[in-house]
Amino acid sequence: MKTRLFLTLTAAALSVVATTGSAGAAQLCSLTPVGTWSGTVTRPGATDHIQLSFGTSGHACLITTSGSGTTTSTGTWTRSGSQQFNYKIKESMTDENGTATGWIQINQDAVQQGTDFSSSGTSRIYDLNGNLQGSVTSHVTATRTSSSALPCAT
């Protein structure tokens, strides 16, 4: 009888540990930025709607829409803490006719809280010859719209 009671209590304790471990793992997995996000970027004088996607491979992409169409820019992301990550994306710049004029090197440090994240950083603006033209601080707020990454981030 004592052996059966001991085995039952041991099984119950292991069940609690296993359940807690699974819940902890599920919570940890939910704190990854992998997936697709919709949000806004704010910089001096402008606020724009954006879509971001982060893949399990560490690839990232930014989708923007303007009067000259939709642009997809690519880069990378890395985890920088338990609820923190950094992403770097090279965004092409075009004029109103769609002609390339340079690029923006985006560098953002993000803090994720559940299905939302906010980030800030400095974006450096370059002309077609790679000459630094200036920099601007920008802030992003976004909400996860899918746990799947878009093809541009895989």
C-alpha positions, 0 to 999 in steps of 0.5 A, a space after each residue: 500500500 505504501 509503495 502504491 501511494 508513493 508511486 501515485 504521489 511521484 507520478 502526480 509530482 512529475 505531472 505537475 513538473 511536466 505541465 509547468 515545463 510545457 507552459 514555460 516553454 510555450 510562453 518562451 516560444 511566444 516571446 519570439 518575434 518570428 511571424 508577421 507584424 503590422 504597425 507604424 513607424 514615426 520619425 520627425 515630420 511623418 508617420 507611416 504604416 508598415 508591415 514587418 516579418 521575421 523568419 526563424 532563419 534570422 531573416 527579416 523584411 519590411 514592406 512599405 507602400 507609397 504613391 510609387 507602389 509597394 516596396 519590400 526591403 530585407 535584412 536580419 534580426 537577432 535576439 538581444 535578450 529574453 524579450 528583446 531583439 534587434 533588426 537591421 534592414 536596408 530599405 531602397 529609396 526612390 523618387 516619385 518616378 520609381 527611380 532609385 536615389 539611395 538607401 536607408 540602413 535601418 537599425 532598431 532595438 525592440 522590446 516585445 511584450 506578448 503580441 506587441 513590440 516597440 522599437 527605436 533606433 537610428 536610420 542612416 540615409 545614403 545616396 546611390 554612391 554610398 555617401 552618408 547623407 544624414 540620419 534620423 531617429 525613428 520609433 516603431 510600434 507593431 502588433 503580430 498579425 500572424 505567427 508565420 513569416 512571409 516568404 521574404 523573411 524565410 
